[in-house]
Structures are given as C-alpha cells and as structure tokens.
Amino acid sequence: MTSTEAGGVTGTQDKDYNLIWYVEACLSNALRLETYIEDAERGKDTEVADLFRKAQADSRKGAELGKDLLRRRLSGG
C-alpha cells in the first residue's frame, strides 16, 4: 500500500472510502456483538453481557453518525 493512493485505483477518494469503511466496520461490529451478548447471556454472565450491550450501542451510534455524514457528503450538502 502506498501513501499516494487518493482514489486513482478505487475511483473513490480516500476520505470517502474511509468513511464508507468506518460505517461498515461499526455495523459489522454491532452484529458481531449480538453473538457475544447471546453467549454471555447463555453463560449467565450479566456483567459481560452489559459491557457488550454498551459497546454495541456505541457501534450503532458510530454507524449512525457516519451514515449521516456520508449522506450529507453524497448529496452535496
């Protein structure tokens, strides 16, 4: 990977690509954490389940913030 890629290879500027990646990573993390929450609940470990719920809420919030920013940028606003 070079430090000069600015969208020439992907057709998407780095800053936009990075924002898209960030939203996907947050959403993917929220989904993965659902499995972890279920595992903790099966093991009757409410402390860990609560931690994962908080992390999941943070991931959802990050995704929403990223989607809002992406929406504004793609609409030209």
All heavy atoms as an XYZ file, in Angstrom:
597
protein
N       0.834     -1.164      0.000
C       0.000      0.000      0.000
C       0.889      1.241      0.000
O       1.851      1.320      0.744
C      -0.864     -0.003      1.252
C      -2.007      0.940      1.158
S      -3.459      0.064      1.612
C      -4.123      0.970      2.889
N       0.555      2.200     -0.827
C       1.359      3.409     -0.897
C       0.623      4.561     -0.235
O      -0.585      4.535     -0.064
C       1.659      3.779     -2.368
O       0.436      4.188     -2.978
C       2.263      2.616     -3.130
N       1.380      5.589      0.088
C       0.773      6.762      0.712
C       0.243      7.738     -0.330
O      -0.265      8.787      0.022
C       1.792      7.452      1.615
O       2.885      7.884      0.852
N       0.337      7.387     -1.613
C      -0.103      8.304     -2.659
C      -1.468      7.957     -3.217
O      -1.983      8.704     -4.034
C       0.918      8.327     -3.815
O       1.030      7.019     -4.358
C       2.270      8.832     -3.339
N      -2.082      6.857     -2.814
C      -3.413      6.497     -3.312
C      -4.416      7.551     -2.859
O      -4.562      7.830     -1.685
C      -3.827      5.112     -2.814
C      -5.304      4.777     -2.952
C      -5.891      4.886     -4.361
O      -5.137      4.851     -5.346
O      -7.109      5.028     -4.470
N      -5.076      8.154     -3.813
C      -6.067      9.186     -3.498
C      -7.335      8.951     -4.306
O      -8.050      9.875     -4.647
C      -5.499     10.567     -3.775
N      -7.582      7.689     -4.629
C      -8.777      7.363     -5.380
C      -8.520      6.935     -6.801
O      -9.439      6.530     -7.500
N      -7.273      7.000     -7.228
C      -6.961      6.611     -8.598
C      -7.211      5.140     -8.864
O      -7.659      4.761     -9.945
N      -6.945      4.299     -7.905
C      -7.142      2.862     -8.070
C      -8.605      2.490     -7.851
O      -9.198      1.760     -8.630
C      -6.238      2.075     -7.086
C      -6.545      0.586     -7.136
C      -4.773      2.321     -7.403
N      -9.204      3.020     -6.784
C     -10.575      2.628     -6.426
C     -11.641      3.471     -7.095
O     -12.793      3.065     -7.171
C     -10.791      2.742     -4.904
O     -10.666      4.116     -4.520
C      -9.816      1.886     -4.136
N     -11.280      4.678     -7.540
C     -12.278      5.582     -8.089
C     -13.038      6.330     -7.004
O     -13.983      7.051     -7.283
N     -12.619      6.156     -5.773
C     -13.260      6.815     -4.635
C     -12.171      7.486     -3.821
O     -11.187      6.843     -3.459
C     -14.004      5.790     -3.751
O     -14.927      5.062     -4.565
C     -14.747      6.465     -2.614
N     -12.337      8.759     -3.538
C     -11.329      9.464     -2.759
C     -11.148      8.787     -1.409
O     -12.095      8.251     -0.831
C     -11.726     10.920     -2.548
C     -11.669     11.745     -3.812
C     -11.955     13.211     -3.526
O     -12.082     13.638     -2.392
N     -12.065     13.978     -4.582
N      -9.924      8.821     -0.899
C      -9.601      8.165      0.369
C     -10.559      8.553      1.479
O     -11.064      7.702      2.206
C      -8.182      8.508      0.814
C      -7.118      7.833     -0.031
O      -7.450      6.924     -0.811
O      -5.953      8.222      0.106
N     -10.811      9.849      1.651
C     -11.647     10.292      2.762
C     -13.052      9.712      2.652
O     -13.646      9.347      3.669
C     -11.691     11.810      2.850
C     -12.304     12.483      1.635
C     -12.240     14.002      1.758
C     -12.863     14.671      0.565
N     -14.286     14.414      0.427
N     -13.595      9.584      1.457
C     -14.925      8.998      1.284
C     -14.882      7.488      1.492
O     -15.751      6.917      2.150
C     -15.489      9.327     -0.101
C     -15.722     10.820     -0.277
O     -15.972     11.524      0.721
O     -15.658     11.283     -1.435
N     -13.869      6.862      0.930
C     -13.703      5.419      1.119
C     -13.558      5.101      2.601
O     -14.168      4.174      3.113
C     -12.487      4.915      0.345
C     -12.227      3.453      0.596
C     -12.873      2.489     -0.158
C     -11.361      3.050      1.613
C     -12.659      1.136      0.092
C     -11.141      1.709      1.866
C     -11.794      0.760      1.103
O     -11.584     -0.574      1.366
N     -12.750      5.876      3.295
C     -12.539      5.646      4.722
C     -13.826      5.799      5.509
O     -14.079      5.043      6.455
C     -11.474      6.612      5.265
C     -10.110      6.377      4.675
O      -9.850      5.344      4.060
N      -9.227      7.339      4.832
N     -14.644      6.745      5.138
C     -15.928      6.946      5.813
C     -16.865      5.759      5.557
O     -17.524      5.274      6.481
C     -16.559      8.259      5.342
C     -17.838      8.707      6.025
C     -17.670      8.773      7.541
C     -18.262     10.067      5.484
N     -16.896      5.278      4.329
C     -17.699      4.099      4.000
C     -17.205      2.901      4.802
O     -17.998      2.150      5.385
C     -17.661      3.819      2.486
C     -18.389      4.936      1.733
C     -18.273      2.450      2.166
C     -18.130      4.949      0.247
N     -15.885      2.724      4.859
C     -15.313      1.615      5.629
C     -15.697      1.724      7.092
O     -16.048      0.734      7.733
C     -13.780      1.609      5.495
C     -13.177      0.578      6.382
C     -12.947     -0.725      6.078
C     -12.794      0.750      7.747
N     -12.425     -1.377      7.187
C     -12.340     -0.492      8.225
C     -12.803      1.833      8.621
C     -11.882     -0.675      9.526
C     -12.358      1.643      9.910
C     -11.896      0.404     10.349
N     -15.624      2.928      7.652
C     -15.942      3.142      9.059
C     -17.382      2.733      9.373
O     -17.642      2.039     10.357
C     -15.715      4.616      9.415
C     -16.195      4.975     10.790
C     -15.455      4.647     11.918
C     -17.407      5.641     10.970
C     -15.901      4.964     13.185
C     -17.854      5.958     12.240
C     -17.098      5.620     13.337
O     -17.545      5.933     14.582
N     -18.308      3.150      8.527
C     -19.720      2.786      8.740
C     -19.882      1.275      8.683
O     -20.534      0.672      9.546
C     -20.634      3.488      7.711
C     -22.051      2.939      7.771
C     -20.635      4.996      7.944
N     -19.267      0.643      7.696
C     -19.371     -0.818      7.579
C     -18.771     -1.505      8.796
O     -19.327     -2.469      9.322
C     -18.678     -1.287      6.298
C     -18.906     -2.756      5.979
C     -17.997     -3.708      6.749
O     -16.871     -3.313      7.105
O     -18.417     -4.859      6.992
N     -17.633     -1.019      9.265
C     -16.982     -1.626     10.433
C     -17.855     -1.495     11.675
O     -17.972     -2.439     12.464
C     -15.615     -0.988     10.664
N     -18.480     -0.342     11.863
C     -19.371     -0.148     13.015
C     -20.561     -1.098     12.942
O     -20.936     -1.727     13.948
C     -19.873      1.290     13.073
S     -18.645      2.503     13.595
N     -21.172     -1.204     11.770
C     -22.328     -2.094     11.613
C     -21.938     -3.550     11.799
O     -22.648     -4.322     12.461
C     -22.973     -1.881     10.236
C     -23.620     -0.512     10.023
C     -24.013     -0.345      8.565
C     -24.814     -0.322     10.944
N     -20.802     -3.931     11.259
C     -20.309     -5.297     11.414
C     -20.035     -5.603     12.882
O     -20.362     -6.692     13.378
C     -19.043     -5.481     10.576
O     -18.531     -6.780     10.727
N     -19.457     -4.647     13.576
C     -19.170     -4.822     14.996
C     -20.463     -4.981     15.797
O     -20.542     -5.822     16.698
C     -18.353     -3.633     15.515
C     -17.686     -3.938     16.826
O     -17.058     -4.963     16.989
N     -17.831     -3.024     17.768
N     -21.479     -4.198     15.473
C     -22.765     -4.314     16.170
C     -23.361     -5.710     15.977
O     -23.898     -6.300     16.930
C     -23.736     -3.240     15.679
N     -23.245     -6.234     14.783
C     -23.748     -7.590     14.527
C     -22.952     -8.638     15.294
O     -23.520     -9.546     15.905
C     -23.682     -7.899     13.027
C     -24.717     -7.225     12.151
C     -24.404     -7.464     10.678
C     -26.110     -7.715     12.490
N     -21.644     -8.532     15.276
C     -20.779     -9.484     15.977
C     -21.055     -9.443     17.484
O     -21.108    -10.473     18.146
C     -19.312     -9.163     15.705
C     -18.340    -10.119     16.384
C     -16.894     -9.824     16.028
N     -16.664     -9.965     14.595
C     -16.397     -8.945     13.769
N     -16.309     -7.718     14.212
N     -16.198     -9.169     12.491
N     -21.251     -8.253     18.021
C     -21.508     -8.120     19.448
C     -22.821     -8.780     19.856
O     -22.959     -9.240     20.988
C     -21.483     -6.645     19.864
C     -20.069     -6.074     19.975
C     -20.090     -4.557     19.915
C     -19.391     -6.566     21.246
N     -23.764     -8.854     18.953
C     -25.031     -9.551     19.262
C     -24.753    -11.007     19.612
O     -25.325    -11.550     20.562
C     -25.992     -9.449     18.069
C     -27.370     -9.987     18.362
C     -28.115     -9.187     19.422
O     -27.831     -7.993     19.616
O     -29.009     -9.783     20.075
N     -23.864    -11.639     18.873
C     -23.466    -13.019     19.172
C     -22.792    -13.100     20.533
O     -23.066    -14.001     21.329
C     -22.518    -13.550     18.083
O     -23.198    -13.524     16.826
C     -22.058    -14.966     18.386
N     -21.920    -12.143     20.815
C     -21.217    -12.135     22.099
C     -22.183    -11.923     23.259
O     -22.025    -12.520     24.327
C     -20.139    -11.054     22.117
C     -19.038    -11.233     21.090
C     -18.145    -10.216     20.838
C     -18.886    -12.406     20.362
C     -17.118    -10.356     19.920
C     -17.871    -12.560     19.436
C     -16.991    -11.537     19.223
O     -15.986    -11.686     18.312
N     -23.169    -11.080     23.054
C     -24.193    -10.853     24.091
C     -24.949    -12.149     24.361
O     -25.156    -12.529     25.523
C     -25.163     -9.730     23.657
C     -24.437     -8.381     23.656
C     -26.395     -9.688     24.567
C     -25.175     -7.283     22.914
N     -25.352    -12.815     23.299
C     -26.072    -14.089     23.460
C     -25.218    -15.119     24.179
O     -25.716    -15.855     25.040
C     -26.536    -14.601     22.097
C     -27.621    -13.744     21.472
C     -27.905    -14.082     20.027
O     -27.273    -15.023     19.478
O     -28.753    -13.394     19.425
N     -23.936    -15.184     23.844
C     -23.026    -16.113     24.516
C     -22.939    -15.801     26.007
O     -22.997    -16.705     26.849
C     -21.621    -16.050     23.909
C     -21.539    -16.634     22.505
O     -22.496    -17.320     22.084
O     -20.515    -16.394     21.836
N     -22.803    -14.526     26.339
C     -22.703    -14.128     27.746
C     -23.998    -14.433     28.489
O     -23.969    -14.899     29.636
C     -22.367    -12.645     27.856
N     -25.128    -14.193     27.832
C     -26.416    -14.479     28.469
C     -26.590    -15.973     28.708
O     -27.099    -16.376     29.753
C     -27.564    -13.924     27.624
C     -27.653    -12.410     27.689
C     -28.697    -11.836     26.761
O     -29.095    -12.517     25.779
O     -29.103    -10.679     26.997
N     -26.167    -16.784     27.741
C     -26.239    -18.238     27.927
C     -25.408    -18.678     29.118
O     -25.773    -19.582     29.860
C     -25.761    -18.963     26.664
C     -26.874    -19.481     25.800
C     -26.363    -20.445     24.729
N     -25.266    -19.917     23.922
C     -25.410    -19.077     22.906
N     -26.595    -18.648     22.572
N     -24.363    -18.672     22.218
N     -24.275    -18.006     29.319
C     -23.401    -18.308     30.439
C     -23.810    -17.588     31.720
O     -23.096    -17.645     32.709
N     -24.938    -16.892     31.655
C     -25.486    -16.161     32.807
C     -24.485    -15.148     33.377
O     -24.417    -14.918     34.574
C     -25.962    -17.122     33.882
C     -27.043    -18.074     33.377
C     -27.704    -18.818     34.488
C     -28.691    -19.869     34.014
N     -29.460    -19.634     32.863
N     -23.724    -14.519     32.477
C     -22.747    -13.514     32.876
C     -23.291    -12.140     32.487
O     -22.999    -11.611     31.415
C     -21.399    -13.785     32.207
C     -20.269    -12.964     32.785
O     -20.555    -11.873     33.362
O     -19.114    -13.392     32.672
N     -24.093    -11.561     33.355
C     -24.740    -10.286     33.040
C     -23.738     -9.136     32.949
O     -23.957     -8.195     32.186
C     -25.824     -9.948     34.081
O     -25.232     -9.934     35.382
C     -26.952    -10.961     34.044
N     -22.657     -9.225     33.701
C     -21.659     -8.156     33.664
C     -21.039     -8.034     32.272
O     -20.915     -6.943     31.715
C     -20.584     -8.413     34.711
C     -19.599     -7.280     34.863
C     -18.611     -7.522     35.995
O     -18.362     -8.695     36.364
O     -18.078     -6.516     36.479
N     -20.678     -9.178     31.703
C     -20.086     -9.174     30.358
C     -21.152     -8.815     29.315
O     -20.892     -8.033     28.398
C     -19.426    -10.535     30.046
C     -19.034    -10.629     28.586
C     -18.204    -10.741     30.928
N     -22.354     -9.345     29.474
C     -23.436     -9.026     28.536
C     -23.705     -7.523     28.526
O     -23.885     -6.920     27.463
C     -24.699     -9.796     28.896
N     -23.708     -6.901     29.706
C     -23.932     -5.459     29.787
C     -22.807     -4.681     29.111
O     -23.058     -3.692     28.417
C     -24.065     -5.013     31.243
C     -25.375     -5.439     31.877
O     -26.313     -5.825     31.142
O     -25.464     -5.383     33.126
N     -21.581     -5.126     29.311
C     -20.444     -4.482     28.647
C     -20.614     -4.548     27.126
O     -20.444     -3.539     26.427
C     -19.131     -5.158     29.041
C     -17.899     -4.703     28.259
C     -17.560     -3.252     28.565
C     -16.727     -5.615     28.543
N     -20.965     -5.717     26.619
C     -21.138     -5.877     25.174
C     -22.324     -5.068     24.664
O     -22.290     -4.548     23.546
C     -21.280     -7.352     24.802
C     -20.010     -8.152     24.979
C     -20.068     -9.513     25.206
C     -18.764     -7.560     24.916
C     -18.910    -10.265     25.363
C     -17.592     -8.298     25.071
C     -17.670     -9.654     25.289
N     -23.380     -4.941     25.453
C     -24.523     -4.103     25.047
C     -24.099     -2.643     24.910
O     -24.515     -1.948     23.976
C     -25.668     -4.226     26.044
C     -26.498     -5.451     25.867
C     -27.770     -5.400     26.730
N     -28.298     -6.730     26.839
C     -28.013     -7.591     27.819
N     -27.222     -7.234     28.812
N     -28.537     -8.800     27.821
N     -23.299     -2.177     25.864
C     -22.807     -0.799     25.792
C     -21.922     -0.613     24.565
O     -22.029      0.397     23.858
C     -22.041     -0.441     27.063
C     -22.941     -0.286     28.267
C     -22.150     -0.048     29.538
C     -23.089     -0.052     30.739
N     -22.371     -0.040     32.000
N     -21.055     -1.557     24.313
C     -20.186     -1.479     23.133
C     -21.016     -1.514     21.849
O     -20.730     -0.794     20.885
C     -19.177     -2.633     23.144
N     -22.070     -2.330     21.854
C     -22.937     -2.419     20.689
C     -23.653     -1.079     20.457
O     -23.762     -0.614     19.318
C     -23.959     -3.544     20.879
C     -24.803     -3.802     19.653
C     -25.811     -4.916     19.898
O     -26.541     -4.874     20.890
N     -25.830     -5.904     19.019
N     -24.115     -0.462     21.532
C     -24.773      0.843     21.409
C     -23.801      1.878     20.847
O     -24.177      2.703     19.999
C     -25.328      1.287     22.758
N     -22.545      1.838     21.295
C     -21.531      2.754     20.766
C     -21.283      2.504     19.283
O     -21.131      3.452     18.500
C     -20.220      2.621     21.538
C     -20.294      3.195     22.947
O     -21.231      3.977     23.231
O     -19.411      2.852     23.759
N     -21.255      1.239     18.888
C     -21.057      0.906     17.475
C     -22.229      1.401     16.636
O     -22.042      1.943     15.540
C     -20.882     -0.599     17.292
O     -19.649     -1.012     17.823
N     -23.432      1.221     17.142
C     -24.619      1.714     16.418
C     -24.569      3.228     16.291
O     -24.894      3.783     15.233
C     -25.889      1.292     17.134
C     -26.215     -0.160     16.983
C     -27.480     -0.496     17.744
N     -27.853     -1.883     17.551
C     -28.453     -2.612     18.467
N     -28.763     -2.108     19.648
N     -28.772     -3.867     18.211
N     -24.187      3.904     17.370
C     -24.094      5.362     17.336
C     -23.048      5.807     16.317
O     -23.292      6.730     15.537
C     -23.745      5.899     18.722
C     -23.678      7.407     18.773
C     -23.385      7.908     20.174
C     -23.311      9.426     20.183
N     -23.019      9.940     21.521
N     -21.896      5.157     16.322
C     -20.862      5.486     15.344
C     -21.349      5.290     13.923
O     -21.087      6.122     13.044
N     -22.075      4.211     13.694
C     -22.609      3.947     12.358
C     -23.601      5.031     11.946
O     -23.566      5.510     10.808
C     -23.277      2.574     12.308
N     -24.469      5.428     12.865
C     -25.452      6.464     12.551
C     -24.778      7.798     12.255
O     -25.148      8.483     11.305
C     -26.471      6.617     13.681
C     -27.434      5.452     13.791
C     -28.177      5.158     12.493
O     -28.672      6.102     11.831
O     -28.262      3.971     12.115
N     -23.792      8.157     13.058
C     -23.057      9.400     12.804
C     -22.356      9.348     11.448
O     -22.386     10.316     10.682
C     -22.040      9.644     13.917
C     -22.610      9.983     15.291
C     -21.499      9.967     16.345
C     -23.318     11.315     15.278
N     -21.731      8.215     11.161
C     -21.057      8.048      9.880
C     -22.021      8.080      8.710
O     -21.738      8.698      7.676
N     -23.172      7.428      8.861
C     -24.171      7.436      7.781
C     -24.701      8.839      7.535
O     -24.891      9.235      6.380
C     -25.327      6.483      8.095
C     -24.949      5.023      7.973
C     -26.145      4.094      8.043
C     -26.887      4.160      9.336
N     -27.972      3.157      9.434
N     -24.938      9.587      8.605
C     -25.414     10.968      8.440
C     -24.395     11.809      7.675
O     -24.758     12.546      6.757
C     -25.704     11.607      9.798
C     -26.946     11.047     10.467
O     -27.759     10.388      9.783
O     -27.099     11.266     11.689
N     -23.137     11.699      8.069
C     -22.083     12.460      7.396
C     -21.953     12.022      5.940
O     -21.863     12.859      5.028
C     -20.759     12.284      8.140
C     -19.561     13.061      7.597
C     -19.855     14.555      7.515
C     -18.350     12.804      8.473
N     -21.968     10.735      5.703
C     -21.877     10.219      4.342
C     -23.057     10.695      3.496
O     -22.874     11.127      2.351
C     -21.820      8.690      4.389
C     -21.474      7.948      3.126
C     -20.128      8.400      2.578
C     -21.472      6.457      3.390
N     -24.237     10.656      4.064
C     -25.444     11.110      3.364
C     -25.306     12.567      2.951
O     -25.591     12.934      1.807
C     -26.664     10.917      4.266
C     -27.990     11.127      3.611
C     -29.158     10.858      4.562
N     -29.180      9.481      5.022
C     -28.928      9.084      6.290
N     -28.654      9.944      7.236
N     -28.981      7.804      6.610
N     -24.846     13.406      3.873
C     -24.670     14.839      3.566
C     -23.635     15.046      2.473
O     -23.840     15.853      1.567
C     -24.249     15.606      4.822
C     -25.361     15.797      5.824
C     -25.027     16.866      6.866
N     -23.725     16.737      7.483
C     -23.475     16.066      8.600
N     -24.441     15.418      9.225
N     -22.236     16.031      9.098
N     -22.556     14.312      2.565
C     -21.492     14.499      1.570
C     -21.888     13.993      0.197
O     -21.544     14.618     -0.813
C     -20.220     13.814      2.035
C     -19.659     14.542      3.227
C     -18.328     14.083      3.596
N     -17.838     14.943      4.661
C     -16.580     15.163      4.870
N     -15.676     14.593      4.110
N     -16.202     15.931      5.847
N     -22.606     12.896      0.147
C     -23.005     12.344     -1.151
C     -24.131     13.159     -1.800
O     -24.267     13.153     -3.013
C     -23.419     10.885     -1.017
C     -22.278      9.922     -0.653
C     -22.824      8.509     -0.471
C     -21.180      9.941     -1.713
N     -24.896     13.861     -0.976
C     -25.973     14.681     -1.524
C     -25.483     16.090     -1.866
O     -26.262     16.928     -2.314
C     -27.146     14.755     -0.552
O     -26.805     15.498      0.604
N     -24.194     16.338     -1.607
C     -23.611     17.633     -1.937
C     -23.847     18.691     -0.877
O     -23.573     19.851     -1.082
N     -24.370     18.260      0.293
C     -24.685     19.254      1.336
C     -23.647     19.416      2.372
O     -22.558     19.130      2.428
